[in-house]
């Protein structure tokens, strides 16, 4: 025993000692609970005449922000916003910045509202991403002031301020914090909502200080990519709305009643291809064959050259002369084409692209916008038949797929 152990006297608390320790721990815990919310919801002195409002805050906070804006005579209002991930198909707004701006209009704010929005593809680090989105647009908005004030709410405020400081390291930023009305800030720990919000924000704040090291360049690329995806998704939603509306749909009445949306290939940036446009309007106009006896007048407007998977391709772009007579300012070109997916996964008669007349030789040809002629949906339509010169010897796995009439 003596080789491996030895006796030592250890002092242990008495009853009153234990009571004192418990009292100390209880007091420390109480002070921590009391100080956590004020710490997370702190404010900093305003420094600017530009007010940045976080668009996620509820209407009570928006009303306070507007009152603060008017009282302190701000000159510019910026609202940041994340995507609305609920009621996507029924809400008139796709993001909280637009929704909050709409609220400001209802509250009779008539000046310009600048909006910094992140795309729906960004689901993490969204506060930092909104700050970067705002930074990307300041020069386009003509806002050169290197200071601004941030209006936030509750326990989220301090972390929001930290994220904006990371995005704007050389800026002076004020912070105005509104009270969160969803729980009692003095007793946040007494409700499940308050506890989840404050404790979650406390953990997130210290994570952001200790471990969060964002890359601004990477965030910019993610924003640009997400904006591209959202633009095509929005275009597809709008197309489906038109098909479901009896006033605009190419479908027959029976099909409209059963319509549940078109089938599309997955959005793929590989089909947004850098191309070269060569102007060629010297050839005489011609009548393009259609699925009926109709023969509309077109003219060749130019050649599109591009490379896909190491193979060179060429398409001809046409100008609709009949349409141009009625709409002299029309600036679109018609690019009908066929490929090896026709009759398999896409409409057998080929598909179409509409492109803006390129301003330069170099432009992007995006097959994610490829769509079916109306003849794919009903025989009552007359559709141009893609010329043989626009036959692509490859599979274009992009755009809309073949339509199958519901039984």
JOWO-V320399 format. One record per pair of residues at least 6 apart in sequence whose ideal C-beta (glycine too) atoms are under 8 Angstrom apart, sorted by the first residue. I is the first residue (numbers start at 1). J is the second residue. D is the distance in whole Angstrom. If there is no record, write none. Layout:
I,J,D ; I,J,D
//
This chain:
13,20,8 ; 13,21,6 ; 33,188,8 ; 33,189,5 ; 34,186,8 ; 36,188,8 ; 36,198,6 ; 36,202,6 ; 37,154,8 ; 37,155,6 ; 37,185,5 ; 37,186,8 ; 37,188,5 ; 37,198,6 ; 39,158,7 ; 40,154,8 ; 40,155,4 ; 40,156,8 ; 40,157,7 ; 40,158,5 ; 40,159,7 ; 40,198,7 ; 40,201,5 ; 40,202,6 ; 40,205,7 ; 41,154,5 ; 41,155,6 ; 41,157,5 ; 41,158,7 ; 41,177,5 ; 41,179,8 ; 41,180,8 ; 41,185,7 ; 42,157,7 ; 42,158,6 ; 42,175,7 ; 42,177,7 ; 43,157,7 ; 43,175,5 ; 43,176,6 ; 43,177,5 ; 44,161,7 ; 44,173,7 ; 44,174,5 ; 44,175,4 ; 45,174,6 ; 46,72,7 ; 46,149,5 ; 46,174,4 ; 46,176,7 ; 47,147,5 ; 47,148,8 ; 47,149,6 ; 47,172,5 ; 47,173,7 ; 47,174,4 ; 48,145,6 ; 48,147,4 ; 48,148,5 ; 48,149,5 ; 48,172,7 ; 48,174,6 ; 49,73,7 ; 49,74,5 ; 49,75,4 ; 49,76,7 ; 49,145,7 ; 50,74,7 ; 50,75,7 ; 50,76,4 ; 50,77,8 ; 50,78,7 ; 50,143,7 ; 50,145,6 ; 50,147,7 ; 50,148,4 ; 50,149,7 ; 51,65,7 ; 51,68,7 ; 51,69,5 ; 51,74,5 ; 51,76,7 ; 51,77,6 ; 51,78,7 ; 51,148,7 ; 51,149,5 ; 51,151,6 ; 51,176,8 ; 52,78,5 ; 52,79,8 ; 52,80,7 ; 52,134,7 ; 52,148,5 ; 52,149,7 ; 52,150,5 ; 52,151,7 ; 52,164,8 ; 53,62,7 ; 53,65,5 ; 53,77,7 ; 53,78,7 ; 53,79,5 ; 53,80,7 ; 53,100,7 ; 53,151,5 ; 54,79,8 ; 54,80,6 ; 54,127,8 ; 54,130,8 ; 54,150,7 ; 54,151,7 ; 54,152,5 ; 54,153,7 ; 54,156,8 ; 54,160,6 ; 55,79,5 ; 55,80,5 ; 55,81,4 ; 55,82,7 ; 55,95,7 ; 55,96,4 ; 55,97,4 ; 55,99,7 ; 55,100,4 ; 55,101,8 ; 55,115,8 ; 56,81,7 ; 56,82,6 ; 56,96,5 ; 57,65,7 ; 57,100,8 ; 57,151,8 ; 57,152,7 ; 57,153,4 ; 57,178,7 ; 58,153,8 ; 58,181,7 ; 59,103,6 ; 60,178,8 ; 60,181,5 ; 61,151,8 ; 61,153,5 ; 61,178,5 ; 62,100,6 ; 62,103,5 ; 62,104,7 ; 62,107,7 ; 63,107,7 ; 64,178,5 ; 65,151,5 ; 65,176,8 ; 65,178,7 ; 66,104,6 ; 66,107,6 ; 66,109,6 ; 68,151,7 ; 68,176,6 ; 69,77,6 ; 69,109,8 ; 74,149,8 ; 76,112,7 ; 76,114,7 ; 76,143,6 ; 77,104,7 ; 77,109,7 ; 77,111,7 ; 77,112,7 ; 77,113,5 ; 77,114,7 ; 78,113,8 ; 78,114,4 ; 78,115,7 ; 78,116,6 ; 78,134,6 ; 78,143,8 ; 78,148,7 ; 79,97,5 ; 79,100,5 ; 79,101,5 ; 79,104,8 ; 79,113,6 ; 79,114,7 ; 79,115,5 ; 79,116,7 ; 80,97,6 ; 80,115,8 ; 80,116,5 ; 80,117,8 ; 80,130,4 ; 80,131,7 ; 80,133,7 ; 80,134,6 ; 81,95,4 ; 81,96,4 ; 81,97,2 ; 81,98,7 ; 81,99,7 ; 81,100,7 ; 81,115,6 ; 81,116,7 ; 81,117,5 ; 81,118,7 ; 81,130,7 ; 82,95,7 ; 82,96,6 ; 82,118,6 ; 82,122,8 ; 82,126,5 ; 82,130,7 ; 83,94,6 ; 83,95,5 ; 83,96,8 ; 83,118,7 ; 83,119,7 ; 83,120,4 ; 83,122,8 ; 84,91,6 ; 84,93,6 ; 84,94,6 ; 84,95,6 ; 84,96,6 ; 84,99,7 ; 85,120,7 ; 88,94,8 ; 89,237,8 ; 91,99,8 ; 93,99,4 ; 93,102,7 ; 94,120,7 ; 94,230,8 ; 94,234,7 ; 95,117,5 ; 95,118,8 ; 97,115,4 ; 97,116,7 ; 97,117,5 ; 98,115,7 ; 98,117,7 ; 101,113,5 ; 101,115,6 ; 104,113,6 ; 105,113,8 ; 114,137,7 ; 114,141,5 ; 114,143,7 ; 116,130,6 ; 116,131,8 ; 116,133,4 ; 116,134,4 ; 116,137,6 ; 117,130,8 ; 117,133,6 ; 118,126,6 ; 118,129,5 ; 118,130,5 ; 118,133,5 ; 118,223,6 ; 118,226,7 ; 119,223,6 ; 119,225,8 ; 119,226,3 ; 119,227,5 ; 119,229,7 ; 119,230,5 ; 120,226,7 ; 120,229,8 ; 120,230,6 ; 120,233,8 ; 121,222,7 ; 121,225,7 ; 121,226,4 ; 121,229,5 ; 121,230,7 ; 122,129,5 ; 122,222,6 ; 122,223,7 ; 122,226,5 ; 125,212,7 ; 125,214,6 ; 125,219,8 ; 127,156,8 ; 127,159,7 ; 127,160,5 ; 127,163,4 ; 127,164,8 ; 128,163,4 ; 128,166,6 ; 128,167,6 ; 128,212,8 ; 128,214,5 ; 128,219,7 ; 129,219,6 ; 129,222,7 ; 129,223,7 ; 131,163,6 ; 131,164,5 ; 131,166,8 ; 131,167,4 ; 131,168,7 ; 132,167,5 ; 132,216,6 ; 132,219,5 ; 132,220,6 ; 132,223,7 ; 133,223,6 ; 134,167,8 ; 135,167,6 ; 135,168,6 ; 136,220,6 ; 136,223,7 ; 138,144,7 ; 146,170,7 ; 146,171,5 ; 146,172,7 ; 147,171,6 ; 147,172,4 ; 147,173,7 ; 147,174,8 ; 148,171,7 ; 148,173,6 ; 148,174,8 ; 149,173,7 ; 149,174,4 ; 149,175,7 ; 149,176,6 ; 150,160,6 ; 150,161,6 ; 150,164,6 ; 150,173,6 ; 150,174,7 ; 150,175,5 ; 150,176,7 ; 151,176,5 ; 151,177,8 ; 151,178,7 ; 152,160,5 ; 152,161,7 ; 152,175,7 ; 152,176,7 ; 152,177,6 ; 152,178,7 ; 153,177,7 ; 153,178,4 ; 153,179,7 ; 153,180,6 ; 154,177,7 ; 154,178,7 ; 154,179,7 ; 154,180,3 ; 154,185,7 ; 154,197,7 ; 155,180,7 ; 155,188,8 ; 155,197,6 ; 155,198,5 ; 155,201,4 ; 155,202,8 ; 156,201,6 ; 157,175,6 ; 157,177,4 ; 158,175,8 ; 158,201,8 ; 158,205,6 ; 159,201,6 ; 159,204,6 ; 159,205,5 ; 159,208,6 ; 161,173,7 ; 161,175,5 ; 162,205,7 ; 162,208,6 ; 162,209,7 ; 163,208,7 ; 164,173,6 ; 165,171,8 ; 165,173,6 ; 166,212,8 ; 166,214,6 ; 167,216,7 ; 179,185,6 ; 180,197,7 ; 182,193,6 ; 182,194,8 ; 182,197,7 ; 183,191,5 ; 183,193,5 ; 183,194,3 ; 183,197,7 ; 184,190,7 ; 184,191,7 ; 184,194,7 ; 185,194,8 ; 187,194,7 ; 188,194,3 ; 188,195,7 ; 188,197,7 ; 188,198,5 ; 189,195,5 ; 189,198,7 ; 225,269,7 ; 228,269,7 ; 228,272,8 ; 229,267,6 ; 232,267,5 ; 232,368,5 ; 232,369,7 ; 233,267,7 ; 235,369,7 ; 236,262,7 ; 236,264,6 ; 239,262,7 ; 239,371,7 ; 240,261,5 ; 240,262,6 ; 242,248,4 ; 242,249,6 ; 243,249,5 ; 243,250,7 ; 243,251,6 ; 243,256,8 ; 243,259,6 ; 243,261,8 ; 243,262,7 ; 243,377,8 ; 244,256,7 ; 244,259,5 ; 246,253,7 ; 246,256,6 ; 249,256,5 ; 249,259,7 ; 250,374,4 ; 250,377,5 ; 250,378,6 ; 250,381,6 ; 251,259,6 ; 251,377,5 ; 251,378,6 ; 252,377,8 ; 252,378,5 ; 252,380,8 ; 255,377,7 ; 255,378,8 ; 255,405,6 ; 255,406,6 ; 258,406,4 ; 259,406,7 ; 260,406,8 ; 262,400,6 ; 262,401,8 ; 262,403,7 ; 263,400,7 ; 263,401,4 ; 263,402,7 ; 263,403,7 ; 263,404,8 ; 264,399,7 ; 264,400,6 ; 264,401,6 ; 265,368,8 ; 265,397,6 ; 265,398,5 ; 265,399,6 ; 265,400,8 ; 265,401,6 ; 267,368,6 ; 268,368,7 ; 268,397,7 ; 268,398,6 ; 271,366,7 ; 271,367,4 ; 271,368,5 ; 271,396,7 ; 271,397,7 ; 271,398,4 ; 271,399,8 ; 272,364,5 ; 272,365,8 ; 272,366,5 ; 272,367,8 ; 272,368,7 ; 273,306,5 ; 273,307,8 ; 273,308,6 ; 273,364,7 ; 273,365,5 ; 273,366,8 ; 273,367,7 ; 274,306,7 ; 274,362,7 ; 274,363,8 ; 274,364,6 ; 274,365,8 ; 275,304,5 ; 275,305,6 ; 275,306,4 ; 275,362,8 ; 275,363,6 ; 275,364,7 ; 275,365,4 ; 276,304,7 ; 276,305,5 ; 276,306,7 ; 276,361,5 ; 276,362,6 ; 277,302,5 ; 277,303,7 ; 277,304,6 ; 277,305,8 ; 277,317,8 ; 277,358,4 ; 277,360,8 ; 277,361,6 ; 277,362,8 ; 277,363,6 ; 278,302,6 ; 278,303,5 ; 278,304,8 ; 278,305,7 ; 278,361,7 ; 279,301,7 ; 279,302,5 ; 280,300,6 ; 280,301,7 ; 280,302,5 ; 280,303,6 ; 281,299,7 ; 281,300,7 ; 281,301,6 ; 281,302,7 ; 283,299,7 ; 283,300,5 ; 284,299,7 ; 285,297,5 ; 285,298,7 ; 285,299,4 ; 285,321,6 ; 286,297,7 ; 286,298,6 ; 286,299,7 ; 286,300,8 ; 287,295,4 ; 287,296,7 ; 287,297,6 ; 287,298,8 ; 288,295,7 ; 288,296,6 ; 288,297,8 ; 288,298,5 ; 288,318,7 ; 288,384,5 ; 288,385,7 ; 288,387,7 ; 289,295,7 ; 289,384,7 ; 289,385,5 ; 290,296,7 ; 290,382,5 ; 290,383,6 ; 290,384,5 ; 290,385,6 ; 291,349,7 ; 291,373,8 ; 291,375,5 ; 291,381,7 ; 291,382,6 ; 291,383,5 ; 291,385,7 ; 292,382,4 ; 294,382,4 ; 296,320,7 ; 296,321,8 ; 296,322,5 ; 296,384,7 ; 297,320,8 ; 297,321,4 ; 297,322,5 ; 298,318,4 ; 298,319,6 ; 298,320,6 ; 298,321,6 ; 298,334,7 ; 298,384,8 ; 299,318,7 ; 299,319,5 ; 299,321,6 ; 300,316,6 ; 300,317,8 ; 300,318,6 ; 300,319,8 ; 301,317,5 ; 301,318,6 ; 301,319,4 ; 301,333,5 ; 301,357,7 ; 302,316,8 ; 302,317,5 ; 302,333,7 ; 302,358,8 ; 303,314,6 ; 303,315,7 ; 303,316,6 ; 303,317,7 ; 304,314,7 ; 304,315,4 ; 304,316,7 ; 304,317,6 ; 304,335,7 ; 304,365,6 ; 305,312,7 ; 305,313,7 ; 305,314,5 ; 306,312,8 ; 306,313,6 ; 306,315,8 ; 306,365,6 ; 307,313,7 ; 308,394,7 ; 309,394,8 ; 311,394,7 ; 313,392,6 ; 313,393,8 ; 313,394,7 ; 315,335,6 ; 315,337,6 ; 315,365,8 ; 315,390,5 ; 315,392,7 ; 316,335,8 ; 316,387,7 ; 316,389,6 ; 316,390,6 ; 317,333,4 ; 317,334,7 ; 317,335,5 ; 317,355,7 ; 318,333,7 ; 318,334,5 ; 318,335,7 ; 318,336,8 ; 319,333,6 ; 319,334,7 ; 320,330,8 ; 320,334,6 ; 323,330,6 ; 324,330,6 ; 331,356,6 ; 331,357,5 ; 332,354,5 ; 332,355,7 ; 332,356,6 ; 332,357,7 ; 333,354,7 ; 333,355,5 ; 333,356,8 ; 333,357,6 ; 334,352,7 ; 334,353,8 ; 334,354,6 ; 334,384,7 ; 335,352,7 ; 335,353,4 ; 335,354,7 ; 335,355,6 ; 335,365,8 ; 335,390,7 ; 336,350,6 ; 336,351,8 ; 336,352,5 ; 336,353,8 ; 336,373,8 ; 336,384,6 ; 336,385,8 ; 336,386,4 ; 336,387,7 ; 336,390,6 ; 337,350,6 ; 337,351,6 ; 337,352,8 ; 337,353,7 ; 337,370,8 ; 337,386,5 ; 337,390,5 ; 337,391,7 ; 337,392,6 ; 337,396,8 ; 338,349,8 ; 338,350,4 ; 338,351,8 ; 338,386,5 ; 338,390,7 ; 338,391,5 ; 338,392,7 ; 339,346,8 ; 339,350,8 ; 339,351,8 ; 339,391,8 ; 339,392,4 ; 339,393,8 ; 339,394,6 ; 339,395,6 ; 339,396,4 ; 340,392,8 ; 340,393,7 ; 340,394,6 ; 340,395,5 ; 341,395,5 ; 341,396,6 ; 341,397,7 ; 342,348,5 ; 342,349,7 ; 342,350,6 ; 342,351,8 ; 345,397,8 ; 345,401,6 ; 345,402,6 ; 346,372,8 ; 346,396,8 ; 346,399,8 ; 346,400,7 ; 346,401,6 ; 346,402,5 ; 347,372,5 ; 347,373,7 ; 347,376,4 ; 347,402,5 ; 347,403,7 ; 348,402,8 ; 349,373,6 ; 349,375,6 ; 349,376,7 ; 349,383,7 ; 349,385,7 ; 349,386,8 ; 350,373,7 ; 350,385,7 ; 350,386,4 ; 351,370,5 ; 351,371,6 ; 351,372,6 ; 351,373,7 ; 351,396,8 ; 351,399,6 ; 351,400,7 ; 352,370,7 ; 352,371,6 ; 352,372,8 ; 352,373,6 ; 352,384,8 ; 352,386,8 ; 353,365,7 ; 353,366,8 ; 353,367,7 ; 353,369,6 ; 353,370,6 ; 353,371,8 ; 354,369,8 ; 355,363,8 ; 355,365,7 ; 367,396,5 ; 367,398,4 ; 367,399,6 ; 368,398,5 ; 368,399,6 ; 369,399,6 ; 370,396,7 ; 370,398,6 ; 370,399,3 ; 370,400,6 ; 371,399,6 ; 371,400,5 ; 372,400,5 ; 372,402,8 ; 372,403,6 ; 373,381,7 ; 373,383,4 ; 373,384,7 ; 374,381,4 ; 374,383,6 ; 375,381,5 ; 375,382,8 ; 375,383,4 ; 376,402,7 ; 376,403,5 ; 377,403,6
//
